Amino acid sequence: MTMATAWLSVSRALSLDRAPTSCFRPEQPARRVVPAVLRRPGTVVVVSVAAARRRRPVVAAAAAATTAPAASGEEPGKPSFVEEMRAVAMRLHSRDQSMHGEKEVPLEPPVATWDPNVEGFLRFLVDNKLVFETLEAIVGRAAVPWYAEFRNTGLERSEALEKDLEWFRQQGHTITEPSAAGIAYASFLEELSEKEPPAFTTHFYNFYFGHSAGGVIIGKKIAEKINLHKELEFYQWEGNLSQLQQNVRDKLNQVASGWSREERDRCLDEMEKSFICSVDLRRHMFT
């Protein structure tokens, strides 16, 4: 067995069926580990607290999540919800990727080992454009009122990707339709946004921040490997990127302040799935 078989895909890791709108349905674990972030003067200590909980029916959870968040945001002295999300995300890395990593096998091989080509990179860009368009449309419609908080964050990428794909087209490259993985993920996000808003928020956060952080590093390395001598619009943001990111963190903390502990846990539970879905879109570049 080669190492490649250990890398998780959406279809294998999530036991998906073939229906695009239902193949990403969330698992219902009976028990999970909830991160607690404890503040001490000058330090942040991350610990784990075992928590067993019952889940409400999906419809009930969605109805509760439509309630407007509290105006005051996080309580003074308590860790922010984004800090909780980050603690969970760090544990999803392998031990050689992060000091807090807990994965024995990484979700994808190191970028240094990838052997991408232009065609695979274009498929990656096409799929990401579809997912960004879907996320932007969902918050634009704001079927859940507080989705409107995430409009016009400055982190949107669909227009930038459209410009990049047009540039490649002008260079003589064929721009394909989205792949099955991209279509399935977009369909899943549409369904999740209606039924489980807290879980949808995890995907929104991870996708936007993944591309504006580690995604930039990946993009530069891929450009070197395929000899692309152009700085893509995808990896450029108008304004101060750090401030744009902080604005979204603040809004997410504000929204989450109106959630119950169960709703927060549902959001945290979805983190690994959001990682795996993003990895599946990058698979064009390493398989």
C-alpha positions in Angstrom: 0.0 0.0 0.0 1.4 3.4 -1.0 1.2 6.4 1.2 -1.3 8.0 -1.2 -4.0 5.7 0.1 -3.7 7.2 3.5 -4.6 10.7 2.2 -8.3 11.4 2.9 -10.7 12.4 0.3 -14.3 13.6 0.8 -15.7 10.5 -0.7 -13.7 8.1 1.6 -13.4 10.1 4.8 -17.0 11.1 5.0 -18.6 7.8 3.7 -20.5 9.8 1.1 -23.3 8.5 -1.2 -23.6 9.7 -4.8 -26.3 12.4 -4.4 -24.6 15.8 -4.7 -27.1 17.5 -2.3 -26.9 14.8 0.4 -23.5 13.2 0.2 -22.0 15.6 2.7 -24.5 15.1 5.4 -22.9 15.6 8.8 -22.0 12.7 11.0 -23.6 12.5 14.4 -20.9 11.4 16.9 -22.0 10.5 20.4 -19.1 12.1 22.0 -16.5 14.8 21.1 -13.7 16.8 22.6 -14.5 20.5 23.1 -11.5 22.8 23.3 -11.3 25.3 26.1 -9.0 28.3 25.8 -7.9 29.5 29.2 -6.4 33.0 29.5 -3.5 33.7 31.9 -1.5 36.9 32.1 0.6 37.0 28.9 -0.2 33.4 27.8 -2.9 31.4 26.1 -3.2 27.8 27.2 -5.2 25.3 25.2 -6.7 22.3 27.0 -9.4 19.8 26.1 -12.5 19.1 28.0 -14.5 15.9 27.2 -18.1 16.8 26.5 -21.0 14.4 25.8 -24.1 16.0 24.4 -27.3 15.3 22.7 -28.1 16.9 19.3 -31.3 18.6 18.5 -33.1 17.8 15.2 -31.6 19.7 12.3 -34.7 21.8 11.7 -34.8 22.9 15.3 -31.2 23.8 15.3 -31.6 25.8 12.2 -34.6 27.7 13.6 -32.7 28.5 16.8 -29.7 29.7 14.8 -31.8 32.3 13.0 -32.2 34.3 16.2 -30.4 37.6 16.1 -27.1 37.5 18.0 -26.6 39.4 21.2 -25.5 43.0 20.7 -22.7 42.9 23.2 -20.6 40.1 21.5 -18.3 38.0 23.7 -18.4 38.4 27.4 -15.4 40.3 28.8 -12.7 38.0 30.1 -14.0 34.9 28.2 -12.1 33.5 25.2 -13.6 34.4 21.8 -15.3 31.8 19.7 -12.8 32.3 16.9 -10.1 31.3 19.4 -12.0 28.1 20.0 -12.3 27.5 16.2 -8.5 28.1 15.8 -7.7 25.6 18.6 -9.8 23.0 16.8 -8.2 23.8 13.5 -4.6 23.5 14.8 -5.3 20.0 16.1 -6.3 19.0 12.6 -2.8 19.4 11.4 -0.2 16.6 11.6 2.4 16.8 14.4 5.1 17.8 11.9 2.9 20.7 10.7 2.0 22.2 14.0 3.1 21.8 17.6 -0.6 21.4 18.5 -1.2 18.9 15.6 -2.8 15.6 16.5 -3.1 13.9 13.1 -0.9 10.9 12.6 -1.2 11.2 8.8 -1.7 14.6 7.2 -4.9 15.2 5.1 -2.7 15.9 2.1 1.0 15.4 1.1 3.5 18.2 1.6 3.3 20.9 -1.1 7.0 20.3 -1.8 6.1 16.8 -3.1 3.3 18.0 -5.5 3.9 17.8 -9.2 1.2 20.1 -10.6 0.6 21.2 -14.2 -1.3 24.2 -15.6 -4.4 22.1 -16.4 -4.7 20.8 -12.8 -4.2 24.3 -11.5 -6.9 25.7 -13.7 -9.3 23.0 -12.5 -8.5 24.1 -9.0 -9.2 27.7 -9.8 -12.5 26.9 -11.5 -13.7 24.8 -8.6 -12.8 27.5 -6.1 -14.6 30.1 -8.2 -17.7 28.1 -8.0 -17.5 27.7 -4.2 -16.8 31.3 -3.7 -19.7 32.3 -5.9 -21.9 29.9 -3.9 -20.8 31.4 -0.5 -21.2 34.9 -1.7 -24.7 34.2 -3.1 -25.8 32.5 0.2 -24.7 35.5 2.4 -26.1 37.8 -0.3 -29.6 36.3 0.0 -29.3 36.1 3.8 -32.1 33.5 4.2 -30.7 33.4 7.8 -30.7 37.1 8.8 -27.3 37.2 10.3 -25.7 35.9 7.2 -25.9 39.5 6.0 -23.1 40.3 8.5 -20.7 38.5 6.1 -21.5 40.4 3.0 -18.8 42.6 1.4 -16.0 41.5 3.7 -13.3 42.3 1.2 -12.2 38.6 1.3 -14.5 37.6 -1.6 -12.6 36.0 -4.5 -15.1 35.2 -7.3 -14.4 38.3 -9.3 -10.7 38.0 -8.9 -10.9 34.4 -10.1 -13.0 35.4 -13.1 -10.2 37.8 -14.1 -7.5 35.2 -13.7 -9.4 32.6 -15.7 -10.0 35.1 -18.4 -6.3 35.8 -18.5 -5.5 32.1 -18.9 -8.1 31.9 -21.6 -6.4 34.7 -23.5 -3.1 32.8 -23.3 -4.8 29.9 -25.2 -5.7 27.6 -22.3 -9.0 25.8 -22.2 -11.1 26.6 -19.1 -13.1 23.5 -18.2 -16.4 23.3 -16.3 -16.3 22.7 -12.5 -15.4 19.1 -11.5 -17.6 16.7 -9.6 -15.9 17.6 -6.3 -16.5 21.4 -6.9 -20.2 20.9 -7.8 -20.8 18.5 -4.9 -19.3 20.9 -2.4 -21.2 23.9 -3.7 -24.5 21.9 -3.6 -23.6 20.8 -0.1 -23.1 24.3 1.1 -26.5 25.4 -0.3 -28.2 22.7 1.7 -26.2 23.1 4.8 -26.8 26.9 4.9 -30.5 26.3 5.1 -30.5 23.5 7.6 -27.6 24.1 9.9 -26.4 27.7 9.9 -23.6 27.2 12.6 -22.1 24.3 10.6 -22.3 26.4 7.4 -20.4 29.2 9.2 -17.5 26.9 9.7 -17.1 26.3 6.0 -17.5 30.0 5.3 -14.8 30.9 7.8 -12.4 28.1 6.8 -12.7 28.8 3.1 -12.2 32.5 3.3 -9.4 32.4 5.8 -7.7 29.3 4.3 -7.2 31.1 1.0 -6.1 34.4 2.6 -3.5 32.7 4.8 -1.9 29.3 3.9 -3.5 29.5 0.5 -1.2 32.4 -0.5 1.9 30.3 0.3 0.5 27.3 -1.6 -0.3 29.6 -4.6 3.3 30.9 -4.7 4.8 27.5 -4.6 2.5 26.2 -7.3 3.3 29.2 -9.5 7.0 28.3 -9.2 6.4 24.7 -10.1 4.4 25.5 -13.2 6.6 28.4 -14.2 3.8 30.9 -14.0 5.3 34.4 -14.1 2.2 36.4 -13.1 0.8 37.5 -9.8 -2.8 36.3 -9.9 -5.6 38.5 -8.8 -6.8 35.5 -6.6 -3.9 36.2 -4.2 -4.3 40.0 -4.1 -6.7 41.9 -1.8 -7.7 45.5 -1.8 -6.8 47.2 1.5 -5.1 45.8 4.6 -5.6 42.1 4.5 -4.9 41.7 8.3 -7.6 44.3 9.1 -10.1 42.6 6.7 -9.5 39.3 8.4 -9.9 40.9 11.9 -13.2 42.5 10.8 -14.6 39.1 9.9 -13.3 37.6 13.1 -15.1 40.3 15.0 -18.4 39.7 13.1 -18.2 36.0 13.7 -17.6 36.5 17.4 -20.6 38.8 17.5 -22.8 36.3 15.7 -21.7 33.4 17.8 -22.4 35.3 21.0 -26.1 34.6 20.3 -25.6 30.8 20.0 -26.1 28.2 22.6 -23.2 25.9 23.6 -24.7 23.2 21.5 -24.8 25.4 18.4 -21.2 26.4 19.0 -20.2 22.8 19.3 -22.0 22.0 16.1 -19.9 24.6 14.4 -16.7 23.2 15.9 -17.7 19.6 14.9 -17.8 20.7 11.3 -14.2 21.9 11.2 -12.6 18.7 10.0 -15.2 18.2 7.3 -14.5 21.7 6.0 -10.7 20.9 5.9 -11.3 17.7 4.0 -13.6 19.4 1.4 -10.9 22.0 0.8 -8.3 19.4 0.4 -10.5 17.6 -2.2 -10.4 20.7 -4.4 -6.6 20.9 -4.1 -6.4 17.2 -5.2 -6.2 18.5 -8.8 -2.7 19.6 -8.0 -1.2 16.5 -6.3 -2.9 13.4 -7.8 
